[in-house]
Amino acid sequence: MYELVCLARHLGARLATQASKDELVALMRSVATFVMDRQGVVKGFDPVVSRELPYAIKKHGTIHTNVRPITMQYFASSNVKTQLESELRYDERVVRFANVKLADRLSHMSEYTKPESLAK
């Protein structure tokens, strides 16, 4: 299981708030579809309110001072994780990202218990 922490660009006050939300939803949908198309499972998303960065980040020829953080938990092979990182590296909506390995297997997750119907 992995957790993707992604800082998505914030379109700013000059554009409509709805446009910024639509872009964020499109990014989350494309990342989830990418994982699921490769036999991965998306556990969930946790979008966070827009934040000001402690320092400016230059990415794709633009200086970013505000971002919209997103976290996504997913189950996939290490090859899928590597492919996802390659895709995100060139996505103009993404300012920064990091993948964190949470567990090797689903059974290694502390809150996981095998359903009784499968325990037999």
SEMIDO-788600 format. One record per atom (N, C-alpha, C): x, y, z; chain; atom name. Coordinates in Angstrom, 2 decimals. Each point is the difference from the previous one (the first is absolute). Layout:
% SEMIDO-788600
NODE       c1       c2       c3  chain  name
NODE        X        Y        Z      A    CA
...
//
This chain:
% SEMIDO-788600
NODE       c1       c2       c3  chain  name
NODE     0.85    -1.17     0.00      A     N
NODE    -0.85     1.17     0.00      A    CA
NODE     0.90     1.23     0.00      A     C
NODE    -0.39     0.96    -0.80      A     N
NODE     0.74     1.25    -0.11      A    CA
NODE    -0.92     1.17     0.30      A     C
NODE     0.63     1.10     0.36      A     N
NODE    -0.73     1.26     0.14      A    CA
NODE     0.70     1.02    -0.87      A     C
NODE    -0.76     0.61    -0.89      A     N
NODE     0.51     1.05    -0.87      A    CA
NODE    -0.34     1.34     0.64      A     C
NODE     1.01     0.82     0.20      A     N
NODE    -0.19     1.37     0.48      A    CA
NODE     0.34     0.89    -1.18      A     C
NODE    -0.97     0.78    -0.43      A     N
NODE     0.15     0.78    -1.22      A    CA
NODE    -0.36     1.46     0.27      A     C
NODE     0.85     0.91    -0.44      A     N
NODE    -0.29     1.42     0.09      A    CA
NODE    -0.44     0.45    -1.39      A     C
NODE    -1.29     0.26    -0.14      A     N
NODE    -0.55     0.43    -1.29      A    CA
NODE     0.03     1.52    -0.08      A     C
NODE     0.20     0.51    -1.21      A     N
NODE     0.05     1.45    -0.15      A    CA
NODE    -1.35     0.61     0.36      A     C
NODE     0.07     1.22     0.48      A     N
NODE    -1.19     0.76     0.34      A    CA
NODE    -0.13     1.09    -1.05      A     C
NODE    -1.15     0.10    -0.61      A     N
NODE    -0.16     0.94    -1.11      A    CA
NODE    -0.07     1.44     0.46      A     C
NODE    -0.23     0.22     1.28      A     N
NODE     0.02     1.36     0.53      A    CA
NODE    -1.33     0.72    -0.08      A     C
NODE     0.00     1.20     0.55      A     N
NODE    -1.24     0.79     0.09      A    CA
NODE    -0.42     0.56    -1.34      A     C
NODE     0.94     0.10    -0.95      A     N
NODE    -0.35     0.61    -1.28      A    CA
NODE    -0.95    -0.88    -0.82      A     C
NODE    -0.02    -1.29     0.29      A     N
NODE    -0.92    -0.90    -0.67      A    CA
NODE    -1.11    -0.41     0.95      A     C
NODE    -1.08    -0.43    -0.58      A     N
NODE    -1.15    -0.40     0.83      A    CA
NODE     0.36    -1.17     0.90      A     C
NODE    -0.58    -0.01     1.19      A     N
NODE     0.25    -1.07     0.95      A    CA
NODE    -0.45    -1.34    -0.57      A     C
NODE    -1.09     0.00    -0.75      A     N
NODE    -0.50    -1.25    -0.58      A    CA
NODE     1.01    -0.60    -0.98      A     C
NODE     0.70     0.83    -0.75      A     N
NODE     1.00    -0.50    -0.94      A    CA
NODE     1.12    -0.71     0.75      A     C
NODE     0.41     0.55     1.13      A     N
NODE     1.04    -0.61     0.81      A    CA
NODE    -0.47    -1.35     0.56      A     C
NODE    -1.25    -0.06     0.46      A     N
NODE    -0.55    -1.26     0.51      A    CA
NODE    -0.13    -1.03    -1.10      A     C
NODE    -0.43     0.44    -1.19      A     N
NODE    -0.13    -0.92    -1.13      A    CA
NODE     1.34    -0.59    -0.38      A     C
NODE     1.05     0.81     0.02      A     N
NODE     1.33    -0.50    -0.33      A    CA
NODE     0.48    -1.00     1.04      A     C
NODE    -0.29     0.26     1.27      A     N
NODE     0.39    -0.91     1.07      A    CA
NODE    -0.73    -1.34    -0.14      A     C
NODE    -1.28     0.05    -0.29      A     N
NODE    -0.78    -1.23    -0.19      A    CA
NODE     0.51    -0.77    -1.21      A     C
NODE     0.34     0.70    -1.07      A     N
NODE     0.53    -0.66    -1.19      A    CA
NODE     1.34    -0.68     0.29      A     C
NODE     0.83     0.65     0.80      A     N
NODE     1.29    -0.60     0.38      A    CA
NODE    -0.23    -1.26     0.84      A     C
NODE    -0.88     0.07     0.98      A     N
NODE    -0.28    -1.16     0.85      A    CA
NODE    -0.58    -1.14    -0.83      A     C
NODE    -0.89     0.32    -0.94      A     N
NODE    -0.61    -1.02    -0.85      A    CA
NODE     1.06    -0.65    -0.88      A     C
NODE     0.89     0.79    -0.58      A     N
NODE     1.00    -0.57    -0.90      A    CA
NODE     1.00    -0.89     0.76      A     C
NODE     0.38     0.40     1.21      A     N
NODE     0.92    -0.81     0.81      A    CA
NODE    -0.68    -1.31     0.41      A     C
NODE    -1.24     0.07     0.44      A     N
NODE    -0.73    -1.21     0.41      A    CA
NODE    -0.20    -0.94    -1.19      A     C
NODE    -0.36     0.55    -1.15      A     N
NODE    -0.20    -0.81    -1.20      A    CA
NODE     1.30    -0.68    -0.42      A     C
NODE     1.11     0.74     0.10      A     N
NODE     1.31    -0.56    -0.34      A    CA
NODE     0.29    -1.22     0.84      A     C
NODE    -0.23     0.09     1.31      A     N
NODE     0.28    -1.12     0.91      A    CA
NODE    -0.96    -1.16    -0.28      A     C
NODE    -1.28     0.28    -0.14      A     N
NODE    -0.99    -1.07    -0.19      A    CA
NODE     0.14    -0.69    -1.35      A     C
NODE     0.43     0.72    -1.04      A     N
NODE     0.22    -0.63    -1.30      A    CA
NODE     1.13    -1.01     0.02      A     C
NODE     0.85     0.08     1.01      A     N
NODE     1.13    -0.91     0.13      A    CA
NODE    -0.19    -0.98     1.16      A     C
NODE    -1.24    -0.38     0.25      A     N
NODE    -0.40    -0.97     1.02      A    CA
NODE     0.32     0.45     1.42      A     C
NODE     0.06     1.30     0.24      A     N
NODE     0.17     0.53     1.34      A    CA
NODE    -1.36     0.32     0.61      A     C
NODE    -0.01     0.26     1.29      A     N
NODE    -1.23     0.36     0.71      A    CA
NODE     0.25     1.30     0.75      A     C
NODE    -0.91     0.96    -0.17      A     N
NODE     0.10     1.27     0.70      A    CA
NODE    -0.85    -0.08     1.25      A     C
NODE     0.62     0.21     1.14      A     N
NODE    -0.71    -0.06     1.28      A    CA
NODE    -0.74     1.29     0.28      A     C
NODE     0.61     1.15    -0.31      A     N
NODE    -0.70     1.25     0.24      A    CA
NODE     0.89     1.21    -0.23      A     C
NODE    -0.67     1.15    -0.05      A     N
NODE     0.67     1.29    -0.18      A    CA
NODE    -0.25     0.86     1.22      A     C
NODE     0.90     0.92     0.23      A     N
NODE    -0.18     0.98     1.06      A    CA
NODE     0.49     1.35    -0.51      A     C
NODE    -0.88     0.75    -0.72      A     N
NODE     0.42     1.33    -0.45      A    CA
NODE     0.01     0.96     1.18      A     C
NODE     0.95     0.89     0.00      A     N
NODE     0.15     0.96     1.10      A    CA
NODE    -0.19     1.39    -0.56      A     C
NODE    -0.36     0.93     0.85      A     N
NODE    -0.23     1.38    -0.40      A    CA
NODE     1.29     0.60    -0.54      A     C
NODE    -0.15     0.93    -0.92      A     N
NODE     1.14     0.67    -0.60      A    CA
NODE     0.92     0.59     1.08      A     C
NODE     1.31    -0.08    -0.26      A     N
NODE     0.98     0.47     0.99      A    CA
NODE     1.03     0.88    -0.68      A     C
NODE     0.53     0.91     0.77      A     N
NODE     1.11     0.81    -0.47      A    CA
NODE     1.30    -0.73     0.33      A     C
NODE     0.89    -0.05    -0.96      A     N
NODE     1.28    -0.68     0.20      A    CA
NODE     0.95     0.87     0.82      A     C
NODE     0.87    -0.61     0.79      A     N
NODE     0.97     0.78     0.76      A    CA
NODE     1.04     0.67    -0.91      A     C
NODE     0.17    -0.55    -1.20      A     N
NODE     0.91     0.59    -0.99      A    CA
NODE    -0.56    -0.32    -1.39      A     C
NODE     0.33     0.83    -0.95      A     N
NODE    -0.50    -0.18    -1.37      A    CA
NODE     0.69    -1.20    -0.65      A     C
NODE    -0.77    -0.72    -0.83      A     N
NODE     0.52    -1.14    -0.75      A    CA
NODE    -0.21     0.27    -1.47      A     C
NODE     1.07    -0.15    -0.79      A     N
NODE    -0.10     0.18    -1.43      A    CA
NODE    -0.14    -1.38    -0.65      A     C
NODE    -1.07    -0.19    -0.76      A     N
NODE    -0.25    -1.26    -0.68      A    CA
NODE    -0.73     0.29    -1.31      A     C
NODE     0.42    -0.62    -1.07      A     N
NODE    -0.60     0.17    -1.32      A    CA
NODE    -0.02     1.46    -0.43      A     C
NODE     1.03     0.75     0.34      A     N
NODE     0.12     1.39    -0.42      A    CA
NODE    -0.86     0.98     0.76      A     C
NODE    -0.59    -0.43     1.10      A     N
NODE    -0.88     0.86     0.80      A    CA
NODE     0.49    -0.01     1.44      A     C
NODE    -0.10     1.14     0.66      A     N
NODE     0.35     0.09     1.42      A    CA
NODE    -1.28    -0.18     0.80      A     C
NODE    -0.02    -0.99     0.88      A     N
NODE    -1.18    -0.32     0.80      A    CA
NODE     0.22     0.43     1.45      A     C
NODE    -0.97     0.72     0.55      A     N
NODE     0.05     0.40     1.40      A    CA
NODE    -1.15    -0.61     0.80      A     C
NODE    -1.04    -0.47    -0.69      A     N
NODE    -1.13    -0.68     0.63      A    CA
NODE    -0.21    -1.34    -0.68      A     C
NODE    -0.40    -1.00     0.78      A     N
NODE    -0.26    -1.33    -0.54      A    CA
NODE    -1.26    -0.58     0.64      A     C
NODE    -0.48    -1.08    -0.60      A     N
NODE    -1.12    -0.76     0.56      A    CA
NODE     0.52    -1.41     0.28      A     C
NODE     0.29    -0.32     1.26      A     N
NODE     0.51    -1.34     0.33      A    CA
NODE    -1.08    -1.07    -0.14      A     C
NODE     0.41    -1.17    -0.48      A     N
NODE    -0.88    -1.16    -0.13      A    CA
NODE     0.77    -1.21     0.52      A     C
NODE    -0.68    -0.88     0.71      A     N
NODE     0.59    -1.29     0.33      A    CA
NODE    -0.91    -1.10    -0.54      A     C
NODE     0.60    -1.05    -0.50      A     N
NODE    -0.76    -1.13    -0.54      A    CA
NODE     0.65    -1.28     0.49      A     C
NODE    -0.79    -0.89     0.58      A     N
NODE     0.49    -1.30     0.43      A    CA
NODE    -0.40    -1.01    -1.08      A     C
NODE     0.95    -0.85    -0.39      A     N
NODE    -0.30    -0.98    -1.04      A    CA
NODE     0.85    -1.26     0.15      A     C
NODE    -0.53    -1.09    -0.53      A     N
NODE     0.68    -1.28    -0.05      A    CA
NODE     0.41    -0.23    -1.45      A     C
NODE     1.28    -0.25    -0.24      A     N
NODE     0.48    -0.26    -1.36      A    CA
NODE     1.40    -0.58     0.08      A     C
NODE     0.46    -0.53    -1.12      A     N
NODE     1.35    -0.54    -0.04      A    CA
NODE     1.01     1.14    -0.05      A     C
NODE     1.25    -0.32     0.26      A     N
NODE     1.04     1.03    -0.05      A    CA
NODE     0.20     0.52    -1.41      A     C
NODE    -0.29    -0.82    -1.01      A     N
NODE     0.10     0.46    -1.39      A    CA
NODE    -1.04     1.09    -0.29      A     C
NODE    -1.20    -0.17     0.52      A     N
NODE    -1.05     1.00    -0.18      A    CA
NODE     0.40     1.30     0.70      A     C
NODE     0.58    -0.11     1.18      A     N
NODE     0.46     1.19     0.72      A    CA
NODE     1.04     0.75    -0.82      A     C
NODE     0.93    -0.72    -0.59      A     N
NODE     1.05     0.62    -0.82      A    CA
NODE    -0.60     0.67    -1.23      A     C
NODE    -0.95    -0.66    -0.65      A     N
NODE    -0.66     0.58    -1.17      A    CA
NODE    -0.80     1.25     0.38      A     C
NODE    -0.66    -0.05     1.16      A     N
NODE    -0.77     1.15     0.46      A    CA
NODE     0.91     1.19     0.26      A     C
NODE     1.15    -0.25     0.60      A     N
NODE     0.96     1.07     0.25      A    CA
NODE     0.48     0.63    -1.31      A     C
NODE     0.20    -0.82    -1.02      A     N
NODE     0.41     0.52    -1.31      A    CA
NODE    -1.08     0.88    -0.60      A     C
NODE    -1.25    -0.41     0.14      A     N
NODE    -1.12     0.81    -0.51      A    CA
NODE    -0.12     1.33     0.74      A     C
NODE     0.10    -0.05     1.32      A     N
NODE    -0.17     1.21     0.80      A    CA
NODE     1.14     1.00    -0.22      A     C
NODE     1.17    -0.51    -0.31      A     N
NODE     1.16     0.86    -0.22      A    CA
NODE    -0.23     0.99    -1.14      A     C
NODE    -0.80    -0.41    -1.00      A     N
NODE    -0.23     0.84    -1.17      A    CA
NODE    -1.39     0.65    -0.03      A     C
NODE    -0.80    -0.24     1.03      A     N
NODE    -1.34     0.59     0.07      A    CA
NODE     0.12     1.44     0.48      A     C
NODE    -0.48     0.95    -0.79      A     N
NODE     0.14     1.41     0.34      A    CA
NODE    -0.85     0.41     1.20      A     C
NODE    -0.98    -0.82     0.38      A     N
NODE    -0.83     0.32     1.16      A    CA
NODE     0.70    -0.32     1.31      A     C
NODE     1.09    -0.77    -0.05      A     N
NODE     0.69    -0.47     1.19      A    CA
NODE     1.26     0.83     0.24      A     C
NODE     0.10     0.57     1.21      A     N
NODE     1.18     0.79     0.38      A    CA
NODE     1.05    -0.92     0.62      A     C
NODE    -0.39    -0.83     0.95      A     N
NODE     0.89    -0.97     0.64      A    CA
NODE    -0.82    -1.24     0.37      A     C
NODE     0.68    -1.13     0.16      A     N
NODE    -0.68    -1.21     0.45      A    CA
NODE     1.00    -0.91     0.70      A     C
NODE    -0.53    -0.90     0.80      A     N
NODE     0.82    -1.02     0.66      A    CA
NODE    -0.87    -1.22     0.26      A     C
NODE     0.59    -1.17    -0.17      A     N
NODE    -0.67    -1.26     0.32      A    CA
NODE     0.61    -0.56     1.27      A     C
NODE    -0.84    -0.43     0.92      A     N
NODE     0.45    -0.58     1.26      A    CA
NODE    -0.55    -1.42     0.08      A     C
NODE     0.88    -0.96     0.28      A     N
NODE    -0.43    -1.38     0.14      A    CA
NODE    -0.53    -0.20     1.41      A     C
NODE    -1.26    -0.40     0.12      A     N
NODE    -0.62    -0.19     1.31      A    CA
NODE     0.12    -1.43     0.49      A     C
NODE    -0.10    -0.96    -0.92      A     N
NODE     0.10    -1.41     0.38      A    CA
NODE     0.34    -0.84    -1.22      A     C
NODE     0.61    -1.16     0.25      A     N
NODE     0.32    -0.91    -1.10      A    CA
NODE    -1.23    -0.74    -0.49      A     C
NODE    -0.84    -0.36     0.94      A     N
NODE    -1.21    -0.76    -0.33      A    CA
NODE    -1.17     0.57     0.77      A     C
NODE    -1.18    -0.31    -0.49      A     N
NODE    -1.22     0.46     0.66      A    CA
NODE    -0.08    -0.54     1.42      A     C
NODE     0.46    -1.22     0.21      A     N
NODE    -0.06    -0.61     1.33      A    CA
NODE     0.94     0.68     0.99      A     C
NODE     0.97     0.80    -0.50      A     N
NODE     0.92     0.70     0.89      A    CA
NODE    -0.59     1.30     0.55      A     C
NODE    -1.15     0.39    -0.53      A     N
NODE    -0.66     1.20     0.51      A    CA
NODE    -0.61    -0.32     1.36      A     C
NODE     0.20     0.86     0.97      A     N
NODE    -0.42    -0.29     1.37      A    CA
NODE    -1.51    -0.12     0.16      A     C
NODE    -0.79     0.77    -0.77      A     N
NODE    -1.45    -0.06     0.19      A    CA
NODE    -0.66    -1.08    -0.85      A     C
NODE     0.77    -0.73    -0.80      A     N
NODE    -0.57    -1.02    -0.87      A    CA
NODE    -0.27    -1.28     0.77      A     C
NODE    -1.22    -0.51    -0.17      A     N
NODE    -0.35    -1.31     0.53      A    CA
NODE    -0.68    -0.76    -1.13      A     C
NODE     0.31    -1.27    -0.11      A     N
NODE    -0.58    -0.81    -1.06      A    CA
NODE    -1.49    -0.20     0.28      A     C
NODE    -0.85     0.24    -1.00      A     N
NODE    -1.44    -0.22     0.19      A    CA
NODE    -0.29    -1.45     0.39      A     C
NODE    -1.03    -0.20     0.82      A     N
NODE    -0.31    -1.35     0.49      A    CA
NODE    -0.33    -0.94    -1.13      A     C
NODE    -0.62     0.50    -1.07      A     N
NODE    -0.36    -0.88    -1.11      A    CA
NODE     1.23    -0.55    -0.72      A     C
NODE     1.14     0.70     0.10      A     N
NODE     1.22    -0.47    -0.64      A    CA
NODE     0.93    -0.72     0.96      A     C
NODE    -0.27     0.08     1.29      A     N
NODE     0.88    -0.59     1.00      A    CA
NODE    -0.05    -1.52     0.02      A     C
NODE    -1.03    -0.59    -0.56      A     N
NODE    -0.16    -1.46     0.05      A    CA
NODE     0.89    -0.71    -0.98      A     C
//
